[in-house]
């Protein structure tokens, strides 16, 4: 079952009613069958290891079937698909969803709002995907916009899902740019797809959202990147919450879920292009956009609750309090790594070692060429080599499906043809935004900007 997400305002109303005691009980069992309800976001790429990929590959059902085959209970898994974390939280408050995945800011809201009663109280049990610098959230403007920096948004309308990771990035970025996030811009609280339409029609000047929306709109030539969240240099991530009451009643289900999440993570690490194709087919997103994020150099998929992420998590509290959307929450109690540690032990894996490992396990440089008709990509040693490969492919009459680069300053994986290019001697360097390129030019007076097509024409084989 896939439920359409309700608007944020409706979710907030639901939460208000639930706080007043209007929740409905859901029986955990229907006869001898244990019901498992999972809330996920099919189009949020950083949750695929606990959502779209996990669902499509059937890893959870396979794990639960092993329990049944061993003489245990029967299980029925229901998947509910939403656009943001807010409605998932509303359903968890109502004790209608048992396990859910969402971004860092929504996770905090989830923890604060579900603690009203024992049946709905949740615990943060694993991470799905993260970026150590914050590149998962971005601000985009229309392709024909004259804006080049965040300061150009002063006094303008900006679309964001209030309380989301994308909104949090906007607030922090505006503050650093010297713009009061409360009065300097007008934030329209919109679901991602509504905001995308508003941007396209010119109703708003910019859109601040989480993956995969920025990449999708830029790929579709409906937007260009104005601000890369990596400039904040603050980790951003998505993760999994489980209702504690449900997990206590059915610990084997949470154990199976975390086992299945690791199964999905391993599959993504080993076969990122195939995983992108699976997610694309199930979510309706272009495979080229999915692979931007879950390919080498993109999102780090790692379930461990790393100290650096938890530290950033605690730092997010100030933002939530600034928008009046957060009740006090004991984060140390909310974060519970014991179930995940148990799963690592069951698999014979070293949790402490995985916790300390900061490497992106999806192997590859991140600079790749994907040609039409090929079921594999061509890794490149550098951005200059990528340009050479594109030039050679065109000379042979081959069509480029997608080309990916790693930003020379921030390390963000991005589309080569949507990047800002700089020529410095014989080398060609890509940047996600104009300000990033300008910073390089300022430090290297001999360098100059060139278009993507010009770079391809000029580069020597």
DAPEWO-V691542 format. One record per backbone hydrogen bond with DSSP energy under -1.0 kcal/mol. NH is the residue of the N-H (numbers start at 1). CO is the residue of the C=O. E is the energy in kcal/mol with one decimal. If there is no record, write none. Layout:
nh=NH co=CO e=E
nh=NH co=CO e=E
//
This chain:
nh=11 co=7 e=-2.1
nh=12 co=8 e=-2.6
nh=13 co=9 e=-2.1
nh=14 co=10 e=-2.4
nh=15 co=11 e=-2.3
nh=16 co=12 e=-1.9
nh=17 co=13 e=-2.3
nh=18 co=14 e=-2.4
nh=19 co=15 e=-2.3
nh=20 co=16 e=-1.1
nh=21 co=18 e=-1.8
nh=22 co=17 e=-1.7
nh=30 co=33 e=-2.6
nh=33 co=30 e=-1.5
nh=34 co=74 e=-3.3
nh=35 co=28 e=-2.8
nh=36 co=76 e=-2.8
nh=38 co=78 e=-3.2
nh=39 co=99 e=-2.7
nh=40 co=80 e=-2.7
nh=44 co=41 e=-1.7
nh=47 co=44 e=-2.1
nh=48 co=45 e=-1.7
nh=50 co=47 e=-2.1
nh=54 co=48 e=-1.9
nh=55 co=51 e=-3.3
nh=56 co=52 e=-2.7
nh=57 co=53 e=-2.3
nh=59 co=54 e=-1.2
nh=62 co=58 e=-2.2
nh=63 co=59 e=-2.0
nh=64 co=60 e=-2.6
nh=65 co=61 e=-2.3
nh=66 co=62 e=-1.4
nh=67 co=63 e=-1.0
nh=68 co=64 e=-2.0
nh=69 co=65 e=-3.2
nh=70 co=66 e=-1.2
nh=71 co=68 e=-1.9
nh=72 co=67 e=-2.5
nh=74 co=32 e=-1.2
nh=76 co=34 e=-2.6
nh=78 co=36 e=-3.2
nh=80 co=38 e=-3.2
nh=82 co=40 e=-2.6
nh=89 co=85 e=-2.3
nh=90 co=86 e=-2.1
nh=91 co=87 e=-2.0
nh=92 co=88 e=-1.8
nh=93 co=89 e=-2.6
nh=94 co=90 e=-1.5
nh=95 co=92 e=-1.2
nh=96 co=91 e=-3.5
nh=98 co=37 e=-2.1
nh=99 co=37 e=-1.7
nh=100 co=241 e=-2.7
nh=101 co=39 e=-1.4
nh=102 co=239 e=-2.0
nh=104 co=237 e=-1.7
nh=107 co=103 e=-2.1
nh=108 co=104 e=-1.7
nh=109 co=105 e=-2.0
nh=110 co=106 e=-2.7
nh=111 co=107 e=-2.5
nh=112 co=108 e=-2.2
nh=113 co=109 e=-2.4
nh=114 co=110 e=-2.2
nh=121 co=117 e=-1.4
nh=123 co=242 e=-2.1
nh=124 co=334 e=-2.8
nh=125 co=240 e=-2.2
nh=126 co=240 e=-1.1
nh=127 co=303 e=-2.3
nh=128 co=238 e=-2.9
nh=130 co=300 e=-2.1
nh=131 co=236 e=-2.5
nh=137 co=134 e=-1.3
nh=138 co=209 e=-2.2
nh=139 co=227 e=-2.3
nh=140 co=207 e=-2.7
nh=141 co=224 e=-2.4
nh=145 co=142 e=-1.9
nh=152 co=149 e=-1.4
nh=153 co=150 e=-2.4
nh=154 co=151 e=-1.2
nh=155 co=184 e=-4.0
nh=156 co=153 e=-2.7
nh=158 co=186 e=-2.8
nh=159 co=206 e=-2.7
nh=160 co=188 e=-2.3
nh=164 co=161 e=-2.5
nh=168 co=164 e=-2.1
nh=169 co=165 e=-2.1
nh=170 co=166 e=-1.8
nh=171 co=167 e=-2.5
nh=172 co=168 e=-2.2
nh=173 co=169 e=-2.8
nh=174 co=170 e=-2.8
nh=175 co=171 e=-2.0
nh=176 co=172 e=-2.0
nh=177 co=173 e=-1.5
nh=178 co=175 e=-1.3
nh=179 co=174 e=-2.9
nh=184 co=180 e=-3.5
nh=186 co=156 e=-2.7
nh=188 co=158 e=-2.8
nh=190 co=160 e=-1.9
nh=190 co=188 e=-1.1
nh=195 co=191 e=-2.7
nh=196 co=192 e=-2.4
nh=197 co=193 e=-1.6
nh=198 co=194 e=-2.3
nh=199 co=195 e=-2.4
nh=200 co=196 e=-2.2
nh=201 co=197 e=-2.2
nh=203 co=198 e=-2.0
nh=204 co=198 e=-1.2
nh=205 co=157 e=-2.8
nh=207 co=140 e=-2.5
nh=208 co=159 e=-2.8
nh=209 co=138 e=-1.9
nh=211 co=136 e=-1.1
nh=213 co=210 e=-1.4
nh=216 co=212 e=-2.6
nh=217 co=213 e=-2.5
nh=218 co=214 e=-2.2
nh=219 co=215 e=-2.6
nh=220 co=216 e=-2.1
nh=221 co=218 e=-1.6
nh=222 co=217 e=-2.7
nh=224 co=141 e=-2.8
nh=226 co=139 e=-2.6
nh=227 co=139 e=-2.1
nh=229 co=137 e=-1.3
nh=231 co=228 e=-2.5
nh=232 co=229 e=-1.7
nh=234 co=133 e=-1.7
nh=236 co=131 e=-2.0
nh=238 co=129 e=-2.2
nh=239 co=102 e=-2.9
nh=240 co=126 e=-3.0
nh=241 co=100 e=-2.9
nh=242 co=123 e=-2.1
nh=243 co=98 e=-2.6
nh=244 co=121 e=-2.8
nh=247 co=243 e=-2.6
nh=248 co=244 e=-2.4
nh=249 co=245 e=-1.7
nh=250 co=246 e=-2.7
nh=253 co=250 e=-1.3
nh=254 co=250 e=-1.2
nh=255 co=251 e=-2.3
nh=256 co=252 e=-2.2
nh=257 co=253 e=-2.6
nh=258 co=254 e=-2.6
nh=259 co=255 e=-2.3
nh=260 co=256 e=-2.6
nh=261 co=257 e=-2.5
nh=262 co=258 e=-1.9
nh=263 co=259 e=-2.0
nh=264 co=260 e=-2.6
nh=265 co=261 e=-2.4
nh=266 co=262 e=-2.8
nh=267 co=263 e=-2.1
nh=268 co=264 e=-2.4
nh=269 co=265 e=-2.5
nh=270 co=266 e=-2.4
nh=271 co=267 e=-2.8
nh=275 co=271 e=-2.7
nh=276 co=272 e=-2.1
nh=277 co=273 e=-1.8
nh=278 co=274 e=-2.2
nh=279 co=275 e=-2.6
nh=280 co=276 e=-2.5
nh=281 co=277 e=-2.2
nh=282 co=278 e=-1.8
nh=283 co=279 e=-2.6
nh=284 co=280 e=-2.3
nh=290 co=286 e=-2.1
nh=291 co=287 e=-2.8
nh=293 co=289 e=-1.0
nh=294 co=290 e=-2.6
nh=295 co=291 e=-1.4
nh=298 co=295 e=-2.0
nh=299 co=293 e=-3.5
nh=300 co=130 e=-2.7
nh=302 co=128 e=-1.3
nh=306 co=304 e=-1.5
nh=310 co=306 e=-2.1
nh=311 co=307 e=-2.4
nh=312 co=308 e=-1.7
nh=313 co=309 e=-2.3
nh=314 co=310 e=-2.2
nh=315 co=311 e=-1.5
nh=316 co=312 e=-1.1
nh=317 co=314 e=-1.0
nh=320 co=316 e=-1.8
nh=321 co=317 e=-2.5
nh=322 co=318 e=-1.6
nh=324 co=321 e=-1.2
nh=325 co=320 e=-2.3
nh=331 co=329 e=-1.3
nh=334 co=330 e=-2.0
nh=335 co=331 e=-2.6
nh=336 co=124 e=-2.5
nh=341 co=337 e=-2.6
nh=342 co=338 e=-2.3
nh=343 co=339 e=-1.8
nh=344 co=340 e=-2.5
nh=345 co=341 e=-2.2
nh=346 co=342 e=-2.3
nh=347 co=343 e=-1.7
nh=348 co=345 e=-1.2
nh=349 co=344 e=-3.1
nh=354 co=350 e=-2.1
nh=355 co=351 e=-2.7
nh=356 co=352 e=-1.5
nh=357 co=353 e=-1.1
nh=363 co=361 e=-1.1
nh=368 co=404 e=-1.2
nh=369 co=378 e=-1.5
nh=370 co=402 e=-3.1
nh=372 co=399 e=-2.7
nh=374 co=371 e=-1.7
nh=378 co=369 e=-3.1
nh=380 co=367 e=-3.0
nh=386 co=382 e=-1.8
nh=387 co=383 e=-1.9
nh=388 co=384 e=-1.8
nh=389 co=385 e=-2.4
nh=390 co=386 e=-2.5
nh=391 co=387 e=-2.5
nh=392 co=388 e=-2.6
nh=393 co=389 e=-2.4
nh=394 co=390 e=-2.4
nh=395 co=391 e=-1.9
nh=396 co=392 e=-1.3
nh=397 co=394 e=-1.8
nh=398 co=393 e=-2.9
nh=401 co=370 e=-2.4
nh=402 co=370 e=-2.1
nh=404 co=368 e=-2.8
nh=405 co=414 e=-2.7
nh=407 co=412 e=-3.2
nh=408 co=430 e=-2.9
nh=411 co=407 e=-1.3
nh=414 co=405 e=-2.3
nh=416 co=403 e=-3.0
nh=419 co=416 e=-1.1
nh=420 co=431 e=-3.2
nh=422 co=429 e=-2.5
nh=423 co=448 e=-3.4
nh=424 co=427 e=-2.9
nh=427 co=424 e=-1.7
nh=429 co=422 e=-3.1
nh=431 co=420 e=-1.9
nh=437 co=433 e=-1.8
nh=438 co=434 e=-2.7
nh=439 co=435 e=-2.0
nh=440 co=436 e=-1.6
nh=441 co=437 e=-2.5
nh=442 co=438 e=-2.3
nh=443 co=439 e=-1.3
nh=444 co=440 e=-1.3
nh=447 co=444 e=-2.2
nh=448 co=423 e=-2.0
nh=450 co=421 e=-2.2
nh=455 co=451 e=-2.4
nh=456 co=452 e=-2.1
nh=457 co=453 e=-2.1
nh=458 co=454 e=-2.6
nh=459 co=455 e=-2.4
//
